[in-house]
Every structure is written in structure tokens, then in C-alpha cells.
Amino acid sequence: MAQYFEVHPDNPQPRLLKQAAALLASGGILAVPTDSSYAFVCQLDDKSAVDRIRRLRQVDEKHHLTLICRDLSELATYAHVDNRQYRLLKLATPGPYTFILDATKEVPRRLSHPQRKTIGLRVPTRATTLQLLEAHGAPLLATTLIPPGETEPLNDPEEIRERFEKLVDGIIDAGACPLEPTTVLDLTPMGTGGEPVVLREGRGNLQALGL
């Protein structure tokens, strides 16, 4: 049965987030709020937890999982970033954008795309997510909380509890999230002089990035 953490949306209680981070450190999966819906998260280097998340979502290894990072410097540890890419990332982070970039060797091979060796990364704005990352001390692996066979993410923590409390180890309730997903940008073409490719237009404003 999942532990249920009710936290303040703007000033989450550090004690509760430390308890949630301890679940992650012991191999747990959490349902957590982000700035674009709730997501399943686990620690980066835990194969068992990653496999559980894929089974929960019913997605295969070709489905991009996303690394949620605290800041740009952390992002650059896990992705190859050149000067052009960095300028765009600096404009867009933190914010509701997910970036596809070439993965570094810091990313376990099983987590990057099997053909392209790419990884999705984002730096959120939501206080609860950022403070959970701080309590955990490292990026988290995430995927949008979309139930199998459905197309819309869940944003109501009570409904998530009703449907998933026996399948995850913890649920962080910081109130409802927006239902609009992140904007997804593939930045890999920029590495060879090309332009970013918009894979999905979501909450992230493209005009703000000059796109």
C-alpha cells in the first residue's frame, strides 16, 4: 500500500519530502506532481524500478523516459550539449519543456533510446518536484502518469490514489496539476548544424524560444 504525502503546493514540508526520497532510495516508485501533470518517478540507476515503471505504463524500451534534473549543470552531465543547444536550453529552463539530446556515458545504456542513444531531459519549475530532487540528491527518471490504454494523463491525486495505491510505493499530493503536457523538442539536429524539431507542442511556449 502506497504511503500518501499531503504537502503544501508552494511550500512543501521538507520532512515529508525526505520520507518520500527515502522510498526512492530503497527502490520505490512514486507518483509526483510536475508542472505538466503527475508522473511516475524512480531513481536513475535502479533497473528493477525502471522495469516496474515500464510495466505500469505498458511501454517498451523504445519509449523515451525522461530525466528530471535540478538545473542546467546537472542536465549537461547526462547529455552532450554544444553552444547552440546550451543557449536554447538556457532560454527554456526551468520550464514545461522536454529536450531530446544525445546521452552521455553517465546514462545507463538501458535507459537511452536503443537505436539513437538519446535521452529526454527536463528542468521543472514546480517547487514540490525541485525540492524532492534536492532531497534525493540526484536526477529522477520519469514518465507521464498516463494509465495503460488511455491517452490523457492523470492530474488528480485522489484519483491516482484510488487507481494506483497498490501499484506504487508513494504518492505526493500537492494538489491538481495542469493537464497539458510539456512541449517536446528534439535538439539533436542542432549538433550537426540543423534546427530543433518540435515533436509535441504543449505547455512550453515556442515563440518564447524564437521557434
C-alpha positions in Angstrom: 0.0 0.0 0.0 1.4 3.4 -1.0 2.4 6.0 1.5 0.4 9.1 0.9 2.2 12.5 1.5 0.0 15.6 1.5 2.2 18.6 1.0 1.7 22.3 0.6 1.8 23.1 -3.2 4.1 26.2 -2.8 6.0 25.4 0.4 6.1 21.6 0.7 7.2 20.2 4.1 10.8 19.1 3.9 10.2 16.3 6.4 7.6 14.7 4.2 9.8 15.0 1.1 12.7 13.4 2.9 10.5 10.5 3.7 9.5 10.3 0.0 13.1 10.5 -1.0 13.9 7.6 1.3 11.3 5.5 -0.6 13.1 6.3 -3.8 16.5 5.4 -2.4 15.1 2.0 -1.3 14.0 1.2 -4.9 10.5 2.6 -4.7 8.3 4.2 -7.4 6.4 7.4 -6.6 3.6 9.3 -8.3 4.6 13.0 -8.1 3.3 16.3 -9.4 5.2 18.2 -12.1 4.5 21.4 -13.9 2.7 19.5 -16.6 0.7 16.6 -14.9 1.6 13.9 -12.5 4.4 11.5 -13.3 5.8 8.1 -12.2 9.4 8.6 -10.9 12.2 6.4 -9.7 15.9 6.7 -9.1 18.1 6.6 -12.2 20.2 3.5 -11.6 17.6 1.1 -10.3 16.9 -1.4 -13.1 14.1 -3.1 -11.2 12.2 0.1 -10.5 12.7 1.2 -14.2 11.2 -2.1 -15.4 8.3 -1.7 -13.0 7.6 1.8 -14.4 7.6 0.4 -18.0 5.2 -2.3 -16.9 2.9 0.2 -15.2 2.8 2.3 -18.3 2.9 -0.7 -20.6 5.6 0.9 -22.8 8.7 -0.8 -24.3 12.3 0.2 -24.3 11.8 2.4 -27.4 9.6 4.7 -25.3 11.7 7.7 -24.2 11.8 8.0 -20.4 12.8 11.5 -19.2 15.4 12.6 -16.7 14.1 15.3 -14.4 17.1 17.5 -13.4 17.5 20.3 -10.8 19.3 22.7 -13.1 21.3 23.1 -16.4 24.6 22.0 -15.0 23.1 18.7 -13.9 21.4 18.3 -17.3 24.8 18.7 -19.0 26.2 15.7 -17.0 23.7 13.4 -18.8 23.6 14.9 -22.3 26.1 16.2 -24.8 25.3 19.9 -25.2 27.1 22.3 -27.6 27.0 26.1 -27.5 23.9 26.5 -29.7 22.0 23.9 -27.7 23.1 25.5 -24.5 21.8 28.9 -25.5 18.4 27.4 -26.3 18.3 25.4 -23.0 19.2 28.5 -21.0 16.2 30.3 -22.5 13.8 27.4 -21.8 14.8 26.2 -18.3 13.3 25.8 -15.9 10.0 25.3 -17.7 7.5 22.9 -19.2 9.8 21.7 -21.9 11.3 18.2 -22.5 14.5 18.1 -24.6 15.8 15.1 -26.6 19.6 15.1 -26.6 22.5 12.7 -27.2 23.1 10.8 -24.0 26.5 10.7 -22.3 28.0 7.6 -20.7 26.5 8.7 -17.4 23.2 7.5 -18.6 22.8 3.7 -18.3 22.5 2.2 -21.7 19.2 0.5 -20.9 17.6 4.0 -20.3 18.7 5.7 -23.6 16.8 5.0 -26.9 18.1 1.7 -28.2 18.8 2.9 -31.7 19.5 6.6 -31.3 21.3 6.7 -27.9 19.3 9.7 -26.9 17.6 10.7 -23.7 14.8 13.1 -22.8 15.6 15.7 -20.1 13.7 18.5 -18.4 14.2 21.0 -15.6 10.8 21.7 -13.9 9.6 24.8 -12.1 7.3 23.2 -9.6 8.5 23.6 -6.0 7.5 20.1 -4.9 9.4 18.4 -7.8 12.5 20.6 -7.3 12.6 20.0 -3.5 12.1 16.3 -4.0 15.1 16.3 -6.4 17.1 18.2 -3.8 16.1 15.7 -1.0 17.1 12.8 -3.3 20.3 14.4 -4.4 20.2 13.3 -8.0 18.0 13.4 -11.1 15.0 11.2 -11.2 13.8 9.1 -14.1 10.2 9.9 -15.0 7.3 9.2 -17.3 3.9 10.9 -17.6 1.3 9.2 -15.5 -1.0 8.0 -18.3 -2.8 4.8 -17.4 -2.4 1.9 -19.9 -4.9 2.1 -22.7 -5.7 5.8 -22.1 -4.4 8.9 -23.8 -4.8 11.6 -21.1 -2.5 12.0 -18.0 -4.0 12.0 -14.5 -3.8 15.2 -12.5 -6.0 14.5 -9.5 -4.0 12.9 -6.7 -7.1 11.3 -5.1 -7.9 9.5 -8.4 -4.3 8.4 -8.6 -4.5 7.0 -5.1 -7.7 5.2 -5.9 -6.2 3.6 -9.0 -2.6 3.1 -8.2 -2.1 2.9 -4.4 -1.4 -0.9 -4.6 1.0 -0.5 -7.5 3.3 2.3 -6.4 5.2 2.9 -3.1 4.3 6.5 -2.5 2.0 9.3 -3.8 2.8 13.0 -3.2 -0.3 15.1 -3.2 0.4 18.7 -3.9 -2.9 19.5 -5.4 -4.0 19.2 -9.1 -1.6 19.7 -11.9 -2.2 21.2 -15.4 -3.4 18.6 -17.9 -1.3 20.0 -20.7 1.9 18.0 -21.3 5.3 19.5 -21.8 6.5 20.8 -25.2 9.0 18.2 -26.6 11.9 19.5 -28.7 14.5 17.3 -30.4 17.7 19.2 -30.2 20.0 16.5 -31.7 19.9 18.1 -35.3 21.5 21.2 -33.8 24.6 19.2 -33.2 25.2 19.0 -37.0 24.1 22.5 -37.9 20.4 21.8 -38.2 17.4 23.3 -36.3 15.4 21.9 -33.4 12.5 19.7 -34.3 9.2 20.2 -32.4 7.9 16.7 -31.6 5.0 17.8 -29.5 3.6 21.3 -28.8 2.4 21.5 -25.2 2.6 24.0 -22.3 6.0 25.3 -23.3 5.7 28.5 -25.4 7.6 28.0 -28.7 7.5 31.8 -29.5 9.4 32.5 -26.3 12.3 30.4 -27.8 12.1 32.0 -31.2 10.6 28.9 -32.8 
